[in-house]
Amino acid sequence: MTSRPVVASYILAAFAIPLALHFHLLPTVFAGLAVHVLTGKLARRLPANWSGSAHGIALAAIAVLVIIGLTGVGFGLWSLLHSNGGIAALLASVAQILEKLRHALPVSAADTLPESVEDLRETISDLLREHGQKISAVGIAGARTLVHVILGMVIGGMTALHKFLEVEKWPPLTAALHARTRALANAFDKVVFAQVRISALNTALTALYLLVILPLFGAHLPLLSVLIPFTFVTGLLPVVGNLVSNSVIVLISLGISPGVALASLVFLVVIHKLEYFTNARIVGGEVKARAWELLCALLLMEAVFGIAGLIAAPVVYAWLKAEMKAKNLI
């Protein structure tokens, strides 16, 4: 029979999930888990005969390097997304294409499109104001979120440095909470890094199409230095990320010609189908879950918590399933 401390740890874990999402702490939690997991992975490569202060210094150095590396990758992606005009240039390009569509479409359809770049910007601004809290939850709220992310990485590095030895001698509730957080870290390791691999594959195939295939046929899309990192970043978001990046690429392709837009649509649909099966195989294999299970988790979490819930859903579901399997409930 499950002891009271273990039950209490499950209750606290159940409350922690909605609290973290409600107070927009998901970027902080994910940053801390990323540093913790990566430090642990790299620490396993240290020589087995290292111990004492030598092992502690090496572990601290690894944690610092991981924090610096993740920070560098983050700022690198941010710089690429803001190069050559960045998102603003994408917005202007999409607005110009929409203006062309207004002249080509029937009046009834054209009236649903923005009339100018200013109208498009105003529409997007309204959406940003309307969904500001949701956008904040996924980590683009500004300086406050950035500070939280940095603190999360520092905490993740500190927990990786701490040696969790003789857990069986800990007080019951403390040991139970450690088991919950260890299961969460394992779920994060399986799901998030699998999603990174999937997004990298999708970005590589998209880059091959944009940089090699299209130029062979004389088609050169603008803003490739923004589109490619944009594809990788949005690809980290399950389901909705590919829809966003694919829509932008097709619209930009439409600015070249309808034929290029059709080719882009067909190619990206093929990639999307390939990624769907790859996602089901990689993430589903890691979590031991079928594709429909993950999709149900995504829909439920998005309905309750919005975009943040969509991002957290695979990790939360993997965590829940691992805990249920540990108790032989499934």
Beta strands, then each sheet from edge to edge (+ up, - down):
end
